[in-house]
Amino acid sequence: MSEIRYAGRNTIEVNGPIVEHIPVLAGTLTEQITLPPDGVMVDATIGQGGHSYLFGKTLGPEGVLIGLDANKEAVRRAQFKLKDLACKVILIHCNFSHIAEQVHKQGIEKVDFILADLGVSSVQLSDVEMGLSFLEDAPLDMRFDKRLKTTAADIINNTDEKALADLIYKFGQDRGSRRIARFIAQQRKSEPITTTGQLANIVCRALGRPGRKRRTRIHPATRTFQALRIAVNNELENLEKLLVSASDIVKRNGYIAVVSFHSLEDRLVKNNFKQNEKGGIYRLITKKPIVPGRDEIAENRRARSAKLRIAQKQ
Ligand SMILES: C[S@@+](CC[C@H](N)C(=O)[O-])C[C@H]1O[C@@H](n2cnc3c(N)ncnc32)[C@H](O)[C@@H]1O
């Protein structure tokens, strides 16, 4: 288990360095969405509890905040962050694809607000045990939930070259996918690829580009790592399940808000919201996605690719 120490309100020390997680588009979300004091909110991606803390503060003792996260460590961190809220806080280590059954298990039929802030938190990116970052040499894992059987290393070492190229192309949209897969297949003949550093080096060699030199340049391995993370955690399928359940369990006049970080996620959200709008189920609060302004991006680099869509149940 990683060593976690709380170094301040939004700041956590994970295995050494201090990591801050700033909730993305938090100001916009709290401006757009007001909960009744006795409201029920489900934060489908509780993470470090940043967004939940802001909304939770607006709930009274009759209010309920249900937080889900596929990552057990995240649930533990959020517990700490949310411990002083006046409302009832229920935190559950589970995938958000099970949102409906988890809400119903609490004896709650419908909720006022569902928030999903997708992807990973800054703390998780810096947690070497999660094996998500190419900037640290760590075991090639990438599972949000350690109960999953397949790691990124399993996929990299056991998937045939063509299927691997397809995966990197489909989930990473990397035009160098065939070359990357060829280099991986070649390399794993001599030894298994088991660390993030090994994989990042192979991708850099395949693309003929050095690793990240400047903070502003995107690292050549970014897309391959994204593809693997999506595959390991079955991210797109789980998001689709969440979106389908959300339209059932949000109350009339209640809200669903999704913050996504790449076009594959955003497309699913956009299509689901549009379809529900056509069916008279949703009213779109955001016709176009809301993106963070320059100031927010300057303060929080993770925000740079964020897109927020909000719908209201009719
Ligand atoms: C960007 S962070 C959320 C940060 C949070 N909004 C905050 O302000 O602290 C995303 C979280 O979603 C979790 N997650 C990703 N996919 C999930 C899924 N399918 N089910 C449940 N949790 C998921 C990750 O483990 C991570 O903790």
The ligand as an SDF file (V2000), in Angstrom:
LIG
                    3D

 27 29  0  0  0  0  0  0  0  0999 V2000
  -10.1420   12.8220  -11.8480 C   0  0  0  0  0  0  0  0  0  0  0  0
  -10.3370   11.7950  -10.4880 S   0  0  0  0  0  0  0  0  0  0  0  0
  -11.6720   12.5160   -9.6120 C   0  0  0  0  0  0  0  0  0  0  0  0
  -11.2500   13.6560   -8.7610 C   0  0  0  0  0  0  0  0  0  0  0  0
  -12.3610   14.2340   -7.9160 C   0  0  0  0  0  0  0  0  0  0  0  0
  -13.3940   14.8240   -8.7200 N   0  0  0  0  0  0  0  0  0  0  0  0
  -11.8060   15.2770   -6.9510 C   0  0  0  0  0  0  0  0  0  0  0  0
  -12.1560   16.4660   -7.0790 O   0  0  0  0  0  0  0  0  0  0  0  0
  -11.0340   14.9280   -6.0650 O   0  0  0  0  0  0  0  0  0  0  0  0
  -11.1060   10.4140  -11.2070 C   0  0  0  0  0  0  0  0  0  0  0  0
  -11.3920    9.2780  -10.2420 C   0  0  0  0  0  0  0  0  0  0  0  0
  -12.2740    8.3730  -10.8890 O   0  0  0  0  0  0  0  0  0  0  0  0
  -11.9440    7.0650  -10.5550 C   0  0  0  0  0  0  0  0  0  0  0  0
  -12.5080    6.2310  -11.6050 N   0  0  0  0  0  0  0  0  0  0  0  0
  -12.1470    6.1700  -12.9020 C   0  0  0  0  0  0  0  0  0  0  0  0
  -12.9470    5.3150  -13.5570 N   0  0  0  0  0  0  0  0  0  0  0  0
  -13.8400    4.8400  -12.6610 C   0  0  0  0  0  0  0  0  0  0  0  0
  -14.9420    3.9440  -12.7510 C   0  0  0  0  0  0  0  0  0  0  0  0
  -15.2520    3.3310  -13.8950 N   0  0  0  0  0  0  0  0  0  0  0  0
  -15.6700    3.7200  -11.6380 N   0  0  0  0  0  0  0  0  0  0  0  0
  -15.3620    4.3440  -10.4730 C   0  0  0  0  0  0  0  0  0  0  0  0
  -14.3190    5.1750  -10.3210 N   0  0  0  0  0  0  0  0  0  0  0  0
  -13.5840    5.4370  -11.4140 C   0  0  0  0  0  0  0  0  0  0  0  0
  -10.4340    7.0810  -10.4600 C   0  0  0  0  0  0  0  0  0  0  0  0
   -9.9760    6.0390   -9.6370 O   0  0  0  0  0  0  0  0  0  0  0  0
  -10.1720    8.4600   -9.8490 C   0  0  0  0  0  0  0  0  0  0  0  0
  -10.0850    8.3860   -8.4540 O   0  0  0  0  0  0  0  0  0  0  0  0
  1  2  1  0
  2  3  1  0
  2 10  1  0
  3  4  1  0
  4  5  1  0
  5  6  1  0
  5  7  1  0
  7  8  2  0
  7  9  1  0
 10 11  1  0
 11 12  1  0
 11 26  1  0
 12 13  1  0
 13 14  1  0
 13 24  1  0
 14 15  1  0
 14 23  1  0
 15 16  2  0
 16 17  1  0
 17 18  1  0
 17 23  2  0
 18 19  1  0
 18 20  2  0
 20 21  1  0
 21 22  2  0
 22 23  1  0
 24 25  1  0
 24 26  1  0
 26 27  1  0
M  CHG  2   2   1   9  -1
M  END
$$$$
